[in-house]
Each structure stands twice: as structure tokens, then as C-alpha cells.
Amino acid sequence: MVSFLQSQPLWLSGLLLVGLPTGLAMLGPILIRRWVPLDRLTANNEVAGFKFAVVGVLYAVLLAFAIIVVWEKFTDADNIVAREAGAATNVYRLSYGMAEAPPATSLRARLSDYLAATISDDWPAMEHANESSSARRALDAVYGSVLVSLSAQSHSALVAEILHQLDEITQARRARLAAADGTVPGVIWPVLFGGAAATIGFTFFFGTQNLLAQSLMTGLLSVMILSGLFIVLVIDRPFSGAVTVKPDALAKVLAEFGPTPAAH
């Protein structure tokens, strides 16, 4: 169910998770009133109100914690891509300081291939929490270009810095692939959905003279709770779904340096 909702367009997943359940929740007090008299519901308001406060606070803490965690991970994923793009830019610029032109041109070409493979192959693969073998091979080729073609300069400070920046790219890619698998463990989802249902359903058993007002209050509570749950669901996997981290930073680096390395 979670994977299905995450794969849908934003409007459809919002309708299925927030809109439709809220409509059903607003019908809850009306249906309960048909089976349980108002005086019996009203007699339990004081005790039910105390219990509802406890349940509501516990679920609010859990939901708020989940929102904070997934938001931080989503921001971290965006920063990882920016760090990878920054390291790639550094390699491009450092390559112009190399003494021999052919190895430098080869390095830039291999790095361009890696960025292109990352954008075209790695990103679609990460939508399914996988990685692209072509992007991995392209990164290996970048290392090979440095280690083989530049063996004569292997002790230079310039080559050492290029290797350091390649290590930054490798670590950023590894962190990016790890983030694609999502943040919320599978065991937490039933607790989040079950807690939302229990908290909203608790309001069905209060008794008020104005049934319409009670139904509207239940609907408002449902919108607030399910909207928070919707945020967790949408940004849990930062590289798939309707709200994702895009490879724009890498694409800008490729557009600036990659297509015509010999022209610089």
C-alpha cells in the first residue's frame, strides 16, 4: 500500500490518503449516532476526553518525529547531490592544470560519461532503490583514466587532489544510493496508519448536541493528521515518487564542462 501511494501522482496520492479518508471520517459520527443514543455518548465525554488527550499527544509526538526525520533525510539527499556536483566540478578544473593534454582530455571525457550515465541511468534505477551498472562502470573508467594514464605523475600534489575529489564523488554516490531506499522502516508504517485511524476514530464516540459541528471537527482533525502522514509518505524516498531530488546540479556541471572538453 505504501509503495503504491508513493508511486502515484501527487494529486492522486493526496486524494487517496487525505481526501477520501477525511470524507469517511466525517460520516463516522453520523453513523455512530444512529446506533448509540446521544445521552450515552455524552455520559462518557469526560472520561473519553481524558483518554483522547493521551492518545492524541502520543500520536502527535510519533508523527512529528517521523516528519522531522524524513525531512532531514530529504535535505541531506539534496546536499549529497550538490556535494557530488561540486567534487565533479573540482576534477574538471584541476584537470586543466595537468602538464600533458591527452591525459587531461581523457579524464574530462570519462568524467562526462559518468555524469551522463548518472543522470540517464542512475536516477531511474534509484526510483526502485537500485543502482545503474553503467554509471558504476563509468566511475571505474574515471579512476582508470587517472591511475593508468597519469601514472607518471602519480606523486604530484595535483593528482593526489584529483584522487581526493574522486573519492568525494564515490562517497557521495554511495550515500545517494543508500538514501534511495527510504528512511521509515517497514515496521513503522502500520503504527503510523493505525495510530491515525485510532486517533480519528476516537472522536466518533463523543456526544455533542450539534452533530454537524462534531462531524466538521472530526473532518478538520482528519485533515491535519493525514496531511502530516502524507508529508512523511511523499518525501520518505527522496529519489522516487512525485516529490524528488533532481539531478539538476549534476546536469549543470555536465552542461558547463562536459560536452566539449577540448573547447576549454
N, C-alpha and C positions, 0 to 999 in steps of 0.2 A: 504493500500500500504506500509506504513512504517513497520507494523508488518510483512508483507510478506517478505520484503527485509531483515529485521533483522533476520528472521528465516532461511535464505538461507546460503549455504556455502560462505566463504569469496570471492572466485573467481567468483561465480555466481552473488552475490550482487554487486561486483565491476564491472562486465561486464554490468549488467543491469543499474547501476546508473552512471557509468563513461564512459565505453567503447561505448555502443550503443548511448547514447545521444550525445557524442562527435562526432561520425560519422555523425549523423543527423545534428549537428550544423555546421559541415564543408560543408555540402550541402546547408545550408541556404543562404550564399552569392551568390552561383551559381544560385539558383532558383530565388532569388530576381533580379539578373542581367538580367534574361531572360524576366522579366516583367517591370522592371524600367530601363530606359537608364542610362548610366554612367554619362552623363553630369548633369542629375537631381540629382543623388546621390552626386556627387562631389560638387554641389552648396550648399548642406546642411552640408558639413563636419564641417565647423567652428562652427555652432550652435549645431549640433549633438554632436560634440566633447565635448563642454562645458557641455551639459546635461548628456552625458555618464560619464563624470568625477564625477558629483554629484551622479548619480545613483550608480556608481561603489564604491565610497567611503562609501556611506550609507550601501550598502550590505556587503562590506568588514568588516565594524565595527560590523554589526549584526552577520556575520558568525564567525568572530574571537571571539566574546563574547561567542557564543554558543560552540565553540571548547574548550575555556578555562573552561567554567562551567562544561561540561561533563567530561573533563579530570580530573579536580579536584575531581569530584564526583567518578570517576572510581578509582582514587588513594585513596580516602577516604574509598571506599569499600574494597580495598585490606588491608588497615590499620585496618579496623574493624575486618576482619578475623584474622589478626595477633594478635590483642588485645584479641580476644576471645580465641585463642590458648594459648596465654601467661597466661591468667587467669586460663584456664583449667590445664596448667602445674603447676601453683602455688597450686591449690587444690590438685593435685596428691601428690606433695612434702610435703605440710602441713599435709596431712593425715598420713604420717609416724611418725609424732610427737605426735599422739594421744595415750593415755595411754592404751586403750583396742584395741586388734587386730580385733575382729569380726566387730565392727562398722567401723573401718578404711577400712577393706577389702570390706565391703558392699558399702561404699561411692565410692571407686575406681571402683567397678563393675558397679554401677549406672552411674557414670560419663563416663565410657567406653561405656555403652549402649547409652548415649546421643550423644557422638561423632560419634558413628557408625550410629545412626539414622539421625544425621545431614548430614553426608556425603552421605548416601544412599537415604534419603528421602527428606530432606530439600532442597538440591541443585536442584534435578529435579523439585520440586514444585516451586522454585524461578524462574525457566525458564518461568513460566506462571504467575509470580508475585503473587504466593500463598505461603502458609506455610504448613509444614507437621504436622499433628496432633500427629503422633507417636513421633516426635522429641520434641514437646511440652510436651507430657506426660512423656517422658524420663527425661526432665529437672525437671518436678514436682517431679519425683521419687528421683532425686538427692537432692532436698530440703527436701523431706520427710525423706531421709536417715539421713540427718544432724539434722533435727528438732526433729525427733522421737527417733532414735537410740542413739543420743548424748544428750538427754535431761538432763542427769545427769551432763554434763559438759557445760551446756548452758551459764554459766557465765565466762567461761575461755576465755582468750585472744586468744587462738588458734582457738577455734570455732568461735569467733567473726570475726577473719581474714578470715576463710574459708567462712563464710557467705558473707563477703565483696567481696571476689573473685567470688562467685556465682552470686552476684549482678552485677559484671562486665560482666560475661558471659551473663546474662539475657539482660542487656542493649546493649551489642554488637549484640546479636541475633536480638533484636528489630530494631536496626539501620540497620542491614543487610537486614532484610525483607523489611524495608521501602525503601532501596536503590534499591531493585529488581524491583520496579515499574517504574524505569526510571526517567530521570531528565528533559528532554524537555517537556513542556506542549503540549497537542494536538493542541492547537490553534497556536503554533509557527511553526509547520511543514508546513502548507500551505504558510506561509510567507517565510520560507527558500527555499522551492521548487519554489514558484512563483517568488521570488527575483532572484534566479539563472536563471530561464527561461527568465525573463525580461532583466537581465544584458547581457546574452549571445545573446539574440535576438536583442538587440540594435545594435550590431556590424554588423548585416546584412545590415544595411541601410547606411553604409559608402561607399564611392566610391573611389577605387584605380585603377590605370592602370593595375596593376598585380593582376588578380583575384585569382591566385593560392596562392600568398603571403597572400592576405586577408583571404582566406579560412584556411590557416595554422595558421595564428594568431588567428582566431576565435577558431580553434581547441585547441590551446595552452591555451587560456583563459578558455575554457570549461573544460579542464583537471584540471586546477588549482582550479577553483570554485567547480567543482563536487567532486574533491578529498577531499577538506575541508568538504563538505557536507557528504561525505562518512565516514569520521572520526567521525563526530557527530552521524551519524546513527548507526555505528558499536559499539561504546562504550557508547551509551546512557543508555543501560540496562546492568550493569556490570555482571549480573549473567545469561545471556541468549545470544544466538547468537554465532557467530564464535569467537569473542574475549571476553573472560570471566575471572572473578576472580575464580580461582580453590580452592578447599578445601585442598590444599596440606599442609598448616600449621597445620590444624586440624588432617590430616592423619598422619603427623609425630609425633604429640603428642600421638595419639592412638597407633601407632606402638611402641613408646618408653615405654609407661606406661600401655596401656590398656589391651592387650590381656591376659597377665599373671600377674595380680596384685599381686598374692601371691608369685611370684618368686622373688620380690624385697625385 
